[in-house]
């Protein structure tokens, strides 16, 4: 609907109709400010976080930064830590350490370190 058509349509309405139309536009504007703008800000922030996490993972994989694999017993005051390069190698190391823990209760290799705090 063009502006001239809207103006002619509004001119045909009684005064009460014009008041209701203005109130409806005000309510719509308030609803947009309350709901739409915060939703858009949330979506932009979410996309930014996803992009940063993706770039971090991509950088870690492409630049061959070492991954840290940590094994610890719950409540223990120490942990064992290994450094490995690559996504697949870290998964293989994790499975190897899990098999060692199931078989002997102690992992082989690794460095004994204080445990990191769990997120």
N, C-alpha and C positions, 0 to 999 in steps of 0.2 A: 504494500500500500504506500503510495507516494505521499509526500507532505501535504500537497494541495488537496488530495482526496481525504486525508485524515482531518484537515481543517474544516472541509465542507461537511464531513460526517459529524464532527464535534459540534458544528454550528446548528445542526438539526436536533441535537440532544437537548433536553431540558437542563436547567442549571444543576439539578441533582445528579444527572448523568455525568456532567462534566466534573463535578466534585468527586463522584465515585471513580471516574477514570483517573483523575489526578491522584487520589488516594491509592488506587491500584498501582500506578506507576511508582509512587513513593515506597509502597510496601515491596514491590519488585526490586527497587534499587537497594533497599535495606537488606533484603534477603540475599541479593547478590554480594553485598559487602560482607555479610555474616557468613555465608556458606561458600560461594563460588571463589572468591579471592583467596581465602585460606586453603581451599582445596587445590587451587592452582599452585600456591606456594609450596604445599606439601608435595605435589607431584614433581615440581622442579627440584626440590631438595632431594627427593628420592632418586631421581634420575642422576643427580650429581653424585650421590653416594654410590650408586651402582657403577657409574663411570669410573670413579676413583678406585673402587675395589677391583674392577676389571683391569684398569691400567696397572694397579699394583701386582696383580697376579701375572699379567702379561710381562711386566718388567722382571719379575722374579724368574719366570720361565725363560725369557729370551736372554737375560743377562747371566743366567746360570748361578743365581744366588743360592747358597745352601739352605736347605730346609732343616729344621730342627725336629728331631723325633725324640720324645721323652717318655720314659717308662718309670712309673713310681707306684709304690704301694700306698694305699690310702692310710693316712695317719703317720706315715714314716717321715723321718726328718732328712731324708736324702732321696735322690732320684738318679737315674742313669740317662745320659744324653748322647745322641749321635747326630752328626751333621752329614747330610747327603745332598747330592745335586740332582735335580729333576723330579718331576711329579711322579713318574712311574717308579723311579728308584726309591723315593720316600715311601710309597705304598708297599713295595717289595720289602724294604727294611722293616716297616711296621709289622708286616705279616711274619717275617723271620723272627723278630723279637717276641711276638706273641706266641709262636711255636716254642721258642726257647723257654719262655716263662711257664707254659703249660707242661713242658717235659721236665725241666729241672728246677723251676722256681727262681732261677737266677739268670739274668741275661748275660751273654758274653760280649766283650768289647764295651765300647761306650765309656763315657767319663762320668764319675760320680760327682754330682752337683747338688746344691740345695734345691728343693723343688720350687717350681714357679707357682704362683697362686692361680687357682682355677678361675676362669671367667664366670 
